Amino acid sequence: LVKIDFIIRKPTAFQEMTFTRRKRLVIGNHPLWFISPEDLILSKLLWAKDSQSEMQLNDVRNILRTSDNLDRAHITGWISKLGLVTLAKKVGL
């Protein structure tokens, strides 16, 4: 069983940026696009900001723990722009 989230691009600077940074992978002869781990972290923090979802925050902690070579400067640069400073501190960023 695989869970897939589809994200509809909104006309914001953040969403535009995430779509330019997406990664193309071919799985079983099917080209698929994936959000970068850094932008997934930021997206989950945004969702948690709106929903107060502890599950989203736990997902962020898991991504931080299991992803190598994250571009932390990219994450940090967007945290303040998106008003996520408090949540970022909560997950250890």
C-alpha positions, 0 to 999 in steps of 0.5 A: 500500500502506497499513500500519495498526496496530490498537491494543487499548485496555488499562485503563491511564490512558495508554491511556484518555487516548490514546483520548480524544485520538484524531482522527476523519477521514473518508476516502472516506465512511468515518469513521476514528479516528487516534491523535494524533502526540503519543500515537503518539510515546509509544506507540512509545517504550513499544513500544521500551522493551519490545522494544528496537526501533531501528525504533520509535525511528527512527519517533519521530525521523521523527514529531518531524521531520515533525510541526508544532505538537506539544504537547511539554508533553503528551509531556514530562508523560507521559515520566516517568510512563511511565518513558521518560526514557532513551529520550526522550533517545535520540530528542532529546526 
